[in-house]
Amino acid sequence: MSIFYFLFSIYQISIVNSQLSITMATFTTPEKIGTTPASMLWLLPLAASITITYKATKLPTITARNFIKEVAMLFGSIVVFIIITALVLWALAWLITE
Amino acid sequence: MAERWEKNHTLFLLIVGLLAWFVPGAGHFALGEKKRAIIIFVTIVATFCTGLYIGSVGVIDRVVAWWWYVAQIMNSPMVAVLGHFTAGGGYPAYGRPNEIGQIYTSIAGLLNLLCIVNAVYLAHLRGTETAGG
């Protein structure tokens, strides 16, 4: 019985080890992201992260409802401002090149 | 008496600052701001790990990308340990994933710097409030 438990624990350790190796491997090779317009969408999680951290340091008291509302408002304004800037730059580029 | 308080206060601020640097959010946690601490920890660690996932650990390069490394090390001194392993250039990092990874990890570091300053400021305010009355 004890040999069975010993073999079973070794089996479990090997499974955990292989899972860990797979997880670590994803951090040692870059993801496939091309220089496409869609790659710009990676700025959205970053903007969310900046917003959450900023609001976590600035709000006097943190309640779930208030925090989510404040984060959503700031995140929305950042995204809107980015879109406006992109449109202005696109229009400028169009005016210069056409 | 005032001199002793001043000395203890400076030491307290230093400890809070170091805690906040070693583990993101730990400075706020030490001040009893547990909700803030959890939010800061989860957000900064997630941002940093996302950067490593996208660009690989090779984005931490203290030789070629020194200025990015300065921002990245604000996450935690543990980044220096990672930097030690990646210094030889053994891990590939190139193109757009490298750019995105560097931006993510560096922004995470700068966000932690903001949190360190905020934690030290909160500790200072509490210290002066206690001393004042």
gemmi code that builds the backbone of each chain (N, CA, C; Angstrom):
import gemmi

chains = {
    "A": [
        ("MET", (0.826, -1.211, 0.000), (0.000, 0.000, 0.000), (0.863, 1.265, 0.000)),
        ("SER", (1.923, 1.242, 0.811), (2.788, 2.424, 0.898), (3.544, 2.626, -0.421)),
        ("ILE", (3.891, 1.526, -1.112), (4.570, 1.640, -2.412), (3.622, 2.295, -3.425)),
        ("PHE", (2.348, 1.911, -3.337), (1.353, 2.502, -4.227), (1.277, 4.023, -4.026)),
        ("TYR", (1.226, 4.435, -2.761), (1.170, 5.871, -2.460), (2.433, 6.592, -2.929)),
        ("PHE", (3.568, 5.920, -2.761), (4.851, 6.491, -3.179), (4.857, 6.727, -4.694)),
        ("LEU", (4.440, 5.685, -5.458), (4.409, 5.801, -6.921), (3.405, 6.852, -7.369)),
        ("PHE", (2.254, 6.868, -6.668), (1.211, 7.845, -7.023), (1.690, 9.279, -6.777)),
        ("SER", (2.409, 9.491, -5.684), (2.903, 10.849, -5.395), (3.966, 11.260, -6.419)),
        ("ILE", (4.811, 10.304, -6.847), (5.813, 10.619, -7.880), (5.107, 10.991, -9.188)),
        ("TYR", (4.042, 10.257, -9.498), (3.251, 10.528, -10.706), (2.666, 11.950, -10.639)),
        ("GLN", (2.121, 12.299, -9.457), (1.536, 13.637, -9.296), (2.585, 14.723, -9.430)),
        ("ILE", (3.752, 14.483, -8.817), (4.837, 15.471, -8.893), (5.266, 15.672, -10.348)),
        ("SER", (5.338, 14.571, -11.119), (5.761, 14.691, -12.522), (4.741, 15.484, -13.334)),
        ("ILE", (3.432, 15.288, -13.015), (2.387, 16.056, -13.719), (2.523, 17.541, -13.400)),
        ("VAL", (2.678, 17.862, -12.118), (2.831, 19.266, -11.698), (4.071, 19.859, -12.359)),
        ("ASN", (5.139, 19.079, -12.392), (6.395, 19.536, -12.979), (6.229, 19.860, -14.464)),
        ("SER", (5.519, 18.965, -15.186), (5.342, 19.209, -16.619), (4.451, 20.428, -16.855)),
        ("GLN", (3.420, 20.592, -16.011), (2.541, 21.771, -16.128), (3.342, 23.050, -15.885)),
        ("LEU", (4.212, 22.985, -14.869), (5.055, 24.145, -14.531), (6.000, 24.474, -15.679)),
        ("SER", (6.542, 23.419, -16.308), (7.462, 23.619, -17.436), (6.747, 24.298, -18.601)),
        ("ILE", (5.498, 23.852, -18.853), (4.713, 24.455, -19.948), (4.445, 25.924, -19.644)),
        ("THR", (4.057, 26.208, -18.395), (3.766, 27.588, -17.999), (5.009, 28.456, -18.118)),
        ("MET", (6.150, 27.934, -17.645), (7.393, 28.711, -17.706), (7.825, 28.941, -19.154)),
        ("ALA", (7.566, 27.942, -20.009), (7.974, 28.060, -21.420), (7.259, 29.220, -22.106)),
        ("THR", (6.017, 29.505, -21.690), (5.290, 30.616, -22.307), (5.912, 31.962, -21.944)),
        ("PHE", (6.713, 31.976, -20.898), (7.363, 33.230, -20.498), (8.784, 33.351, -21.057)),
        ("THR", (9.227, 32.356, -21.786), (10.587, 32.421, -22.327), (10.608, 32.583, -23.851)),
        ("THR", (9.425, 32.545, -24.468), (9.354, 32.808, -25.909), (8.300, 33.887, -26.165)),
        ("PRO", (8.600, 34.849, -27.049), (7.643, 35.927, -27.304), (6.374, 35.429, -27.990)),
        ("GLU", (5.281, 36.135, -27.758), (4.021, 35.836, -28.460), (4.144, 36.307, -29.913)),
        ("LYS", (3.273, 35.780, -30.745), (3.298, 36.207, -32.153), (2.364, 37.401, -32.336)),
        ("ILE", (2.935, 38.593, -32.376), (2.143, 39.811, -32.590), (2.793, 40.580, -33.736)),
        ("GLY", (2.050, 40.760, -34.793), (2.598, 41.463, -35.954), (2.475, 42.966, -35.806)),
        ("THR", (3.153, 43.702, -36.708), (3.029, 45.162, -36.690), (1.785, 45.548, -37.496)),
        ("THR", (0.640, 45.198, -36.939), (-0.643, 45.478, -37.585), (-1.409, 46.520, -36.761)),
        ("PRO", (-2.409, 47.177, -37.369), (-3.217, 48.128, -36.580), (-3.863, 47.461, -35.363)),
        ("ALA", (-4.198, 46.170, -35.483), (-4.847, 45.462, -34.363), (-3.941, 45.359, -33.137)),
        ("SER", (-2.613, 45.399, -33.374), (-1.685, 45.297, -32.231), (-1.787, 46.510, -31.315)),
        ("MET", (-2.357, 47.604, -31.841), (-2.546, 48.804, -31.011), (-3.567, 48.570, -29.902)),
        ("LEU", (-4.386, 47.532, -30.083), (-5.402, 47.232, -29.061), (-4.772, 46.791, -27.739)),
        ("TRP", (-3.478, 46.445, -27.781), (-2.784, 46.068, -26.548), (-2.668, 47.228, -25.573)),
        ("LEU", (-2.967, 48.452, -26.057), (-2.907, 49.594, -25.140), (-4.102, 49.617, -24.185)),
        ("LEU", (-5.172, 48.911, -24.551), (-6.378, 48.949, -23.698), (-6.166, 48.321, -22.318)),
        ("PRO", (-5.607, 47.089, -22.226), (-5.356, 46.558, -20.875), (-4.396, 47.433, -20.066)),
        ("LEU", (-3.429, 48.043, -20.774), (-2.467, 48.910, -20.085), (-3.162, 50.154, -19.540)),
        ("ALA", (-4.049, 50.735, -20.352), (-4.811, 51.906, -19.890), (-5.675, 51.535, -18.683)),
        ("ALA", (-6.259, 50.336, -18.719), (-7.084, 49.875, -17.591), (-6.223, 49.730, -16.335)),
        ("SER", (-5.043, 49.165, -16.507), (-4.123, 48.969, -15.378), (-3.714, 50.310, -14.754)),
        ("ILE", (-3.383, 51.275, -15.622), (-2.990, 52.609, -15.140), (-4.158, 53.240, -14.382)),
        ("THR", (-5.347, 53.122, -14.953), (-6.535, 53.711, -14.331), (-6.798, 53.104, -12.944)),
        ("ILE", (-6.745, 51.784, -12.873), (-7.049, 51.100, -11.596), (-6.046, 51.508, -10.518)),
        ("THR", (-4.760, 51.490, -10.880), (-3.736, 51.836, -9.887), (-3.862, 53.294, -9.459)),
        ("TYR", (-4.080, 54.172, -10.432), (-4.202, 55.599, -10.111), (-5.372, 55.830, -9.168)),
        ("LYS", (-6.504, 55.230, -9.476), (-7.693, 55.439, -8.634), (-7.522, 54.787, -7.261)),
        ("ALA", (-6.777, 53.680, -7.207), (-6.525, 53.022, -5.909), (-5.718, 53.921, -4.982)),
        ("THR", (-4.872, 54.770, -5.569), (-4.076, 55.666, -4.719), (-4.794, 56.985, -4.444)),
        ("LYS", (-5.733, 57.367, -5.293), (-6.332, 58.700, -5.174), (-7.641, 58.757, -4.396)),
        ("LEU", (-8.446, 57.692, -4.459), (-9.753, 57.755, -3.799), (-9.596, 57.790, -2.276)),
        ("PRO", (-10.318, 58.679, -1.593), (-10.185, 58.744, -0.128), (-10.694, 57.472, 0.567)),
        ("THR", (-11.846, 56.968, 0.109), (-12.340, 55.681, 0.634), (-12.709, 54.786, -0.549)),
        ("ILE", (-12.444, 53.506, -0.396), (-12.711, 52.583, -1.507), (-13.909, 51.701, -1.181)),
        ("THR", (-14.978, 51.896, -1.964), (-16.106, 50.959, -1.931), (-16.232, 50.406, -3.349)),
        ("ALA", (-16.717, 49.177, -3.475), (-16.748, 48.510, -4.783), (-17.458, 49.368, -5.831)),
        ("ARG", (-18.631, 49.875, -5.484), (-19.437, 50.622, -6.452), (-18.741, 51.914, -6.888)),
        ("ASN", (-18.262, 52.665, -5.895), (-17.604, 53.934, -6.171), (-16.325, 53.720, -6.984)),
        ("PHE", (-15.577, 52.698, -6.604), (-14.300, 52.424, -7.278), (-14.528, 52.054, -8.747)),
        ("ILE", (-15.482, 51.149, -8.982), (-15.765, 50.725, -10.363), (-16.246, 51.915, -11.204)),
        ("LYS", (-17.092, 52.739, -10.608), (-17.624, 53.913, -11.324), (-16.493, 54.872, -11.708)),
        ("GLU", (-15.632, 55.169, -10.741), (-14.521, 56.100, -10.992), (-13.557, 55.548, -12.047)),
        ("VAL", (-13.252, 54.239, -11.930), (-12.334, 53.604, -12.888), (-12.937, 53.623, -14.288)),
        ("ALA", (-14.229, 53.297, -14.396), (-14.898, 53.277, -15.701), (-14.894, 54.665, -16.335)),
        ("MET", (-15.138, 55.692, -15.521), (-15.169, 57.063, -16.065), (-13.799, 57.492, -16.576)),
        ("LEU", (-12.761, 57.234, -15.783), (-11.415, 57.636, -16.203), (-10.949, 56.826, -17.417)),
        ("PHE", (-11.231, 55.516, -17.385), (-10.835, 54.650, -18.511), (-11.533, 55.111, -19.789)),
        ("GLY", (-12.828, 55.412, -19.674), (-13.600, 55.895, -20.829), (-13.028, 57.176, -21.367)),
        ("SER", (-12.670, 58.121, -20.467), (-12.141, 59.398, -20.967), (-10.781, 59.216, -21.622)),
        ("ILE", (-9.951, 58.302, -21.094), (-8.642, 58.045, -21.720), (-8.846, 57.496, -23.141)),
        ("VAL", (-9.744, 56.518, -23.258), (-9.982, 55.889, -24.570), (-10.543, 56.912, -25.562)),
        ("VAL", (-11.497, 57.728, -25.105), (-12.088, 58.751, -25.991), (-11.008, 59.730, -26.445)),
        ("PHE", (-10.138, 60.143, -25.497), (-9.081, 61.088, -25.847), (-8.113, 60.463, -26.857)),
        ("ILE", (-7.802, 59.178, -26.675), (-6.904, 58.488, -27.618), (-7.546, 58.446, -29.008)),
        ("ILE", (-8.845, 58.156, -29.047), (-9.548, 58.085, -30.344), (-9.543, 59.455, -31.033)),
        ("ILE", (-9.810, 60.511, -30.253), (-9.803, 61.867, -30.828), (-8.414, 62.209, -31.370)),
        ("THR", (-7.380, 61.912, -30.584), (-6.000, 62.175, -31.018), (-5.678, 61.405, -32.299)),
        ("ALA", (-6.093, 60.128, -32.341), (-5.835, 59.300, -33.521), (-6.529, 59.884, -34.746)),
        ("LEU", (-7.770, 60.351, -34.566), (-8.511, 60.927, -35.698), (-7.846, 62.209, -36.197)),
        ("VAL", (-7.400, 63.057, -35.267), (-6.734, 64.313, -35.644), (-5.445, 64.002, -36.408)),
        ("LEU", (-4.657, 63.056, -35.884), (-3.399, 62.683, -36.548), (-3.657, 62.080, -37.930)),
        ("TRP", (-4.709, 61.246, -37.999), (-5.064, 60.635, -39.289), (-5.463, 61.717, -40.295)),
        ("ALA", (-6.245, 62.708, -39.836), (-6.690, 63.797, -40.717), (-5.487, 64.622, -41.172)),
        ("LEU", (-4.548, 64.898, -40.247), (-3.347, 65.649, -40.604), (-2.525, 64.891, -41.660)),
        ("ALA", (-2.353, 63.597, -41.410), (-1.601, 62.766, -42.361), (-2.273, 62.750, -43.718)),
        ("TRP", (-3.583, 62.680, -43.724), (-4.346, 62.673, -44.973), (-4.169, 64.001, -45.707)),
        ("LEU", (-4.240, 65.129, -44.972), (-4.080, 66.457, -45.574), (-2.690, 66.639, -46.175)),
        ("ILE", (-1.684, 66.146, -45.466), (-0.314, 66.311, -45.936), (-0.017, 65.438, -47.149)),
        ("THR", (-0.504, 64.212, -47.113), (-0.156, 63.266, -48.185), (-1.045, 63.378, -49.416)),
        ("GLU", (-2.258, 63.900, -49.295), (-3.168, 63.970, -50.450), (-2.942, 65.216, -51.291)),
    ],
    "B": [
        ("MET", (13.338, 64.674, 22.713), (12.090, 63.953, 22.464), (11.667, 64.101, 20.991)),
        ("ALA", (11.665, 65.392, 20.562), (11.276, 65.670, 19.169), (12.271, 65.054, 18.190)),
        ("GLU", (13.546, 65.070, 18.600), (14.599, 64.526, 17.737), (14.413, 63.010, 17.581)),
        ("ARG", (14.043, 62.368, 18.708), (13.825, 60.918, 18.692), (12.626, 60.564, 17.806)),
        ("TRP", (11.561, 61.380, 17.954), (10.374, 61.144, 17.126), (10.719, 61.270, 15.652)),
        ("GLU", (11.519, 62.327, 15.375), (11.935, 62.594, 13.989), (12.695, 61.392, 13.417)),
        ("LYS", (13.588, 60.827, 14.246), (14.414, 59.690, 13.828), (13.539, 58.452, 13.578)),
        ("ASN", (12.632, 58.185, 14.531), (11.723, 57.038, 14.396), (10.807, 57.212, 13.196)),
        ("HIS", (10.356, 58.445, 12.998), (9.446, 58.743, 11.890), (10.143, 58.488, 10.554)),
        ("THR", (11.377, 58.941, 10.435), (12.141, 58.736, 9.196), (12.344, 57.243, 8.943)),
        ("LEU", (12.648, 56.510, 10.020), (12.849, 55.060, 9.904), (11.557, 54.379, 9.459)),
        ("PHE", (10.439, 54.831, 10.034), (9.128, 54.276, 9.674), (8.828, 54.509, 8.190)),
        ("LEU", (9.095, 55.728, 7.732), (8.856, 56.059, 6.311), (9.738, 55.197, 5.409)),
        ("LEU", (10.971, 55.002, 5.840), (11.916, 54.189, 5.065), (11.433, 52.741, 4.977)),
        ("ILE", (10.945, 52.220, 6.101), (10.458, 50.831, 6.122), (9.239, 50.685, 5.210)),
        ("VAL", (8.319, 51.642, 5.307), (7.117, 51.596, 4.454), (7.516, 51.655, 2.974)),
        ("GLY", (8.447, 52.550, 2.655), (8.914, 52.686, 1.268), (9.562, 51.399, 0.761)),
        ("LEU", (10.399, 50.803, 1.604), (11.080, 49.561, 1.200), (10.095, 48.411, 1.043)),
        ("LEU", (9.138, 48.332, 1.981), (8.106, 47.289, 1.880), (7.339, 47.418, 0.573)),
        ("ALA", (6.959, 48.671, 0.264), (6.187, 48.932, -0.961), (7.000, 48.586, -2.204)),
        ("TRP", (8.307, 48.737, -2.110), (9.162, 48.400, -3.262), (9.331, 46.884, -3.380)),
        ("PHE", (9.559, 46.216, -2.243), (9.803, 44.764, -2.276), (8.583, 43.998, -2.791)),
        ("VAL", (7.417, 44.333, -2.276), (6.177, 43.686, -2.730), (5.175, 44.795, -3.047)),
        ("PRO", (4.723, 44.915, -4.297), (3.748, 45.956, -4.622), (2.514, 45.880, -3.702)),
        ("GLY", (2.176, 46.981, -3.094), (1.004, 47.024, -2.206), (1.322, 46.759, -0.747)),
        ("ALA", (2.527, 46.264, -0.461), (2.869, 45.922, 0.932), (2.958, 47.158, 1.823)),
        ("GLY", (3.338, 48.277, 1.245), (3.401, 49.523, 2.011), (2.022, 49.929, 2.507)),
        ("HIS", (1.044, 49.853, 1.621), (-0.338, 50.174, 2.001), (-0.871, 49.139, 2.989)),
        ("PHE", (-0.497, 47.890, 2.792), (-0.949, 46.817, 3.692), (-0.437, 47.078, 5.113)),
        ("ALA", (0.820, 47.515, 5.204), (1.415, 47.810, 6.514), (0.695, 48.967, 7.203)),
        ("LEU", (0.094, 49.844, 6.398), (-0.629, 50.997, 6.959), (-2.095, 50.665, 7.256)),
        ("GLY", (-2.481, 49.410, 7.014), (-3.856, 48.981, 7.289), (-4.822, 49.220, 6.145)),
        ("GLU", (-4.295, 49.671, 4.998), (-5.138, 49.926, 3.817), (-5.194, 48.641, 2.984)),
        ("LYS", (-5.942, 47.660, 3.482), (-5.887, 46.332, 2.865), (-6.512, 46.281, 1.471)),
        ("LYS", (-7.633, 46.985, 1.294), (-8.288, 46.985, -0.028), (-7.357, 47.575, -1.084)),
        ("ARG", (-6.777, 48.738, -0.745), (-5.831, 49.380, -1.678), (-4.670, 48.451, -1.977)),
        ("ALA", (-4.158, 47.820, -0.928), (-2.992, 46.939, -1.079), (-3.293, 45.790, -2.047)),
        ("ILE", (-4.466, 45.180, -1.888), (-4.826, 44.046, -2.757), (-4.980, 44.514, -4.202)),
        ("ILE", (-5.674, 45.646, -4.381), (-5.879, 46.182, -5.740), (-4.533, 46.483, -6.395)),
        ("ILE", (-3.660, 47.147, -5.649), (-2.339, 47.529, -6.192), (-1.531, 46.277, -6.539)),
        ("PHE", (-1.518, 45.319, -5.613), (-0.735, 44.088, -5.837), (-1.213, 43.367, -7.097)),
        ("VAL", (-2.506, 43.122, -7.161), (-3.058, 42.354, -8.294), (-2.796, 43.093, -9.618)),
        ("THR", (-3.054, 44.401, -9.627), (-2.919, 45.159, -10.886), (-1.468, 45.205, -11.355)),
        ("ILE", (-0.558, 45.523, -10.444), (0.845, 45.681, -10.859), (1.462, 44.333, -11.240)),
        ("VAL", (1.188, 43.316, -10.450), (1.748, 41.985, -10.784), (1.162, 41.474, -12.101)),
        ("ALA", (-0.138, 41.696, -12.310), (-0.769, 41.250, -13.565), (-0.170, 41.992, -14.759)),
        ("THR", (0.042, 43.296, -14.618), (0.615, 44.083, -15.719), (2.033, 43.611, -16.032)),
        ("PHE", (2.813, 43.402, -14.976), (4.198, 42.961, -15.160), (4.246, 41.572, -15.817)),
        ("CYS", (3.407, 40.647, -15.323), (3.394, 39.289, -15.876), (2.886, 39.283, -17.317)),
        ("THR", (1.924, 40.155, -17.620), (1.442, 40.255, -19.003), (2.585, 40.680, -19.929)),
        ("GLY", (3.381, 41.647, -19.465), (4.534, 42.111, -20.241), (5.525, 40.985, -20.503)),
        ("LEU", (5.785, 40.188, -19.449), (6.722, 39.060, -19.606), (6.139, 37.994, -20.530)),
        ("TYR", (4.833, 37.775, -20.423), (4.152, 36.772, -21.257), (4.214, 37.162, -22.741)),
        ("ILE", (3.979, 38.455, -23.010), (3.963, 38.917, -24.404), (5.377, 38.916, -25.003)),
        ("GLY", (6.313, 39.501, -24.267), (7.637, 39.705, -24.868), (8.690, 38.696, -24.462)),
        ("SER", (8.392, 37.824, -23.481), (9.317, 36.855, -22.860), (10.178, 37.570, -21.811)),
        ("VAL", (10.829, 36.790, -20.959), (11.657, 37.404, -19.904), (12.842, 38.180, -20.495)),
        ("GLY", (13.083, 37.964, -21.785), (14.159, 38.683, -22.475), (13.943, 40.186, -22.529)),
        ("VAL", (12.719, 40.659, -22.230), (12.474, 42.120, -22.250), (13.215, 42.815, -21.109)),
        ("ILE", (13.583, 42.009, -20.085), (14.394, 42.580, -18.999), (15.853, 42.430, -19.416)),
        ("ASP", (16.406, 43.517, -19.888), (17.774, 43.486, -20.408), (18.534, 44.692, -19.874)),
        ("ARG", (19.358, 44.431, -18.858), (20.057, 45.556, -18.205), (21.244, 46.054, -19.023)),
        ("VAL", (21.609, 45.325, -20.074), (22.765, 45.727, -20.878), (22.315, 46.598, -22.064)),
        ("VAL", (21.417, 46.042, -22.869), (21.001, 46.748, -24.100), (19.922, 47.794, -23.793)),
        ("ALA", (18.942, 47.404, -22.961), (17.811, 48.313, -22.693), (17.907, 48.841, -21.258)),
        ("TRP", (18.967, 49.614, -21.007), (19.241, 50.086, -19.642), (18.113, 50.950, -19.096)),
        ("TRP", (17.592, 51.910, -19.831), (16.580, 52.836, -19.318), (15.259, 52.133, -19.054)),
        ("TRP", (14.947, 51.131, -19.888), (13.755, 50.329, -19.628), (13.956, 49.555, -18.324)),
        ("TYR", (15.166, 49.068, -18.123), (15.505, 48.277, -16.932), (15.352, 49.120, -15.662)),
        ("VAL", (15.739, 50.387, -15.747), (15.606, 51.287, -14.584), (14.132, 51.384, -14.162)),
        ("ALA", (13.248, 51.505, -15.151), (11.809, 51.562, -14.847), (11.303, 50.199, -14.358)),
        ("GLN", (11.812, 49.123, -14.977), (11.344, 47.768, -14.605), (11.717, 47.412, -13.171)),
        ("ILE", (12.866, 47.872, -12.716), (13.343, 47.485, -11.381), (12.517, 48.150, -10.281)),
        ("MET", (11.718, 49.149, -10.641), (10.817, 49.777, -9.663), (9.725, 48.801, -9.214)),
        ("ASN", (9.514, 47.729, -9.992), (8.515, 46.724, -9.604), (8.885, 46.047, -8.297)),
        ("SER", (10.127, 45.651, -8.211), (10.615, 44.895, -7.049), (12.106, 44.612, -7.267)),
        ("PRO", (12.861, 44.425, -6.204), (14.271, 44.042, -6.397), (14.401, 42.673, -7.068)),
        ("MET", (13.318, 41.892, -7.064), (13.344, 40.568, -7.713), (13.631, 40.686, -9.214)),
        ("VAL", (13.297, 41.846, -9.777), (13.561, 42.078, -11.205), (15.076, 42.020, -11.469)),
        ("ALA", (15.865, 42.453, -10.480), (17.321, 42.403, -10.630), (17.787, 40.952, -10.740)),
        ("VAL", (17.111, 40.058, -10.002), (17.453, 38.622, -10.077), (17.144, 38.101, -11.477)),
        ("LEU", (15.952, 38.479, -11.985), (15.591, 38.092, -13.359), (16.595, 38.677, -14.350)),
        ("GLY", (16.964, 39.934, -14.126), (17.917, 40.619, -15.003), (19.270, 39.924, -15.030)),
        ("HIS", (19.627, 39.331, -13.890), (20.897, 38.596, -13.809), (20.884, 37.380, -14.747)),
        ("PHE", (19.716, 36.697, -14.776), (19.606, 35.498, -15.623), (19.482, 35.839, -17.112)),
        ("THR", (18.869, 36.981, -17.397), (18.649, 37.333, -18.810), (19.781, 38.175, -19.391)),
        ("ALA", (20.762, 38.527, -18.553), (21.832, 39.430, -19.012), (22.646, 38.848, -20.167)),
        ("GLY", (22.762, 37.555, -20.224), (23.566, 36.934, -21.279), (22.901, 36.951, -22.644)),
        ("GLY", (21.640, 37.364, -22.703), (20.907, 37.392, -23.975), (20.433, 36.011, -24.394)),
        ("GLY", (20.240, 35.123, -23.441), (19.821, 33.756, -23.745), (18.354, 33.611, -24.100)),
        ("TYR", (17.570, 34.623, -23.773), (16.130, 34.549, -24.046), (15.779, 35.484, -25.194)),
        ("PRO", (15.046, 34.964, -26.196), (14.746, 35.818, -27.355), (13.712, 36.896, -27.020)),
        ("ALA", (13.940, 38.082, -27.534), (12.974, 39.182, -27.410), (13.168, 40.068, -28.627)),
        ("TYR", (12.138, 40.178, -29.455), (12.309, 40.924, -30.705), (10.977, 41.512, -31.177)),
        ("GLY", (11.107, 42.496, -32.058), (9.950, 43.056, -32.759), (8.885, 43.670, -31.876)),
        ("ARG", (7.659, 43.615, -32.368), (6.532, 44.231, -31.672), (6.278, 43.621, -30.275)),
        ("PRO", (6.376, 42.270, -30.128), (6.196, 41.718, -28.775), (7.203, 42.277, -27.775)),
        ("ASN", (8.432, 42.508, -28.216), (9.452, 43.083, -27.330), (9.061, 44.493, -26.907)),
        ("GLU", (8.587, 45.292, -27.882), (8.171, 46.672, -27.567), (7.033, 46.671, -26.555)),
        ("ILE", (6.012, 45.843, -26.836), (4.841, 45.807, -25.952), (5.236, 45.288, -24.562)),
        ("GLY", (6.080, 44.261, -24.544), (6.533, 43.701, -23.269), (7.317, 44.708, -22.450)),
        ("GLN", (8.194, 45.450, -23.112), (8.978, 46.470, -22.410), (8.079, 47.572, -21.863)),
        ("ILE", (7.109, 47.985, -22.667), (6.195, 49.047, -22.217), (5.384, 48.556, -21.017)),
        ("TYR", (4.848, 47.344, -21.088), (4.036, 46.807, -19.987), (4.848, 46.705, -18.692)),
        ("THR", (6.040, 46.099, -18.787), (6.834, 45.887, -17.562), (7.332, 47.218, -16.989)),
        ("SER", (7.673, 48.159, -17.871), (8.167, 49.451, -17.393), (7.047, 50.279, -16.794)),
        ("ILE", (5.881, 50.263, -17.422), (4.742, 51.014, -16.873), (4.348, 50.424, -15.515)),
        ("ALA", (4.413, 49.087, -15.393), (4.123, 48.452, -14.103), (5.088, 48.965, -13.037)),
        ("GLY", (6.357, 49.099, -13.410), (7.363, 49.621, -12.483), (7.079, 51.050, -12.087)),
        ("LEU", (6.718, 51.878, -13.058), (6.438, 53.286, -12.763), (5.161, 53.422, -11.918)),
        ("LEU", (4.192, 52.529, -12.166), (2.973, 52.534, -11.329), (3.323, 52.164, -9.890)),
        ("ASN", (4.248, 51.221, -9.738), (4.661, 50.858, -8.378), (5.412, 52.009, -7.715)),
        ("LEU", (6.169, 52.763, -8.500), (6.846, 53.950, -7.947), (5.812, 54.940, -7.412)),
        ("LEU", (4.733, 55.120, -8.178), (3.629, 55.985, -7.734), (3.066, 55.475, -6.406)),
        ("CYS", (2.909, 54.152, -6.299), (2.353, 53.556, -5.074), (3.321, 53.675, -3.897)),
        ("ILE", (4.629, 53.569, -4.184), (5.635, 53.729, -3.123), (5.547, 55.148, -2.557)),
        ("VAL", (5.532, 56.128, -3.451), (5.457, 57.533, -3.032), (4.167, 57.770, -2.252)),
        ("ASN", (3.054, 57.200, -2.736), (1.764, 57.365, -2.072), (1.769, 56.739, -0.675)),
        ("ALA", (2.364, 55.548, -0.557), (2.417, 54.867, 0.751), (3.263, 55.663, 1.733)),
        ("VAL", (4.404, 56.181, 1.273), (5.283, 56.975, 2.146), (4.568, 58.263, 2.567)),
        ("TYR", (3.854, 58.867, 1.643), (3.117, 60.105, 1.952), (2.013, 59.840, 2.984)),
        ("LEU", (1.293, 58.734, 2.784), (0.245, 58.362, 3.758), (0.847, 58.118, 5.141)),
        ("ALA", (1.993, 57.422, 5.161), (2.670, 57.132, 6.430), (3.119, 58.426, 7.100)),
        ("HIS", (3.603, 59.362, 6.291), (4.046, 60.660, 6.817), (2.872, 61.424, 7.424)),
        ("LEU", (1.754, 61.431, 6.692), (0.559, 62.140, 7.183), (0.095, 61.550, 8.518)),
        ("ARG", (0.069, 60.231, 8.588), (-0.384, 59.568, 9.823), (0.565, 59.852, 10.967)),
        ("GLY", (1.856, 59.871, 10.649), (2.867, 60.148, 11.678), (2.711, 61.537, 12.247)),
        ("THR", (2.502, 62.523, 11.364), (2.361, 63.910, 11.833), (1.045, 64.102, 12.578)),
        ("GLU", (-0.021, 63.382, 12.146), (-1.311, 63.468, 12.849), (-1.186, 62.922, 14.265)),
        ("THR", (-0.476, 61.781, 14.391), (-0.277, 61.164, 15.706), (0.534, 62.094, 16.606)),
        ("ALA", (1.583, 62.675, 16.029), (2.440, 63.567, 16.827), (1.699, 64.837, 17.206)),
        ("GLY", (0.828, 65.286, 16.327), (0.091, 66.528, 16.576), (-1.010, 66.370, 17.588)),
        ("GLY", (-1.521, 65.240, 17.777), (-2.582, 65.148, 18.753), (-3.116, 63.771, 18.872)),
    ],
}
model = gemmi.Model(1)
for chain_id, residues in chains.items():
    chain = gemmi.Chain(chain_id)
    for i, (resn, *xyz) in enumerate(residues, 1):
        res = gemmi.Residue()
        res.name, res.seqid = resn, gemmi.SeqId(i, " ")
        for name, pos in zip(("N", "CA", "C"), xyz):
            atom = gemmi.Atom()
            atom.name, atom.element = name, gemmi.Element(name[0])
            atom.pos, atom.b_iso = gemmi.Position(*pos), 0.0
            res.add_atom(atom)
        chain.add_residue(res)
    model.add_chain(chain)
structure = gemmi.Structure()
structure.add_model(model)
structure.setup_entities()
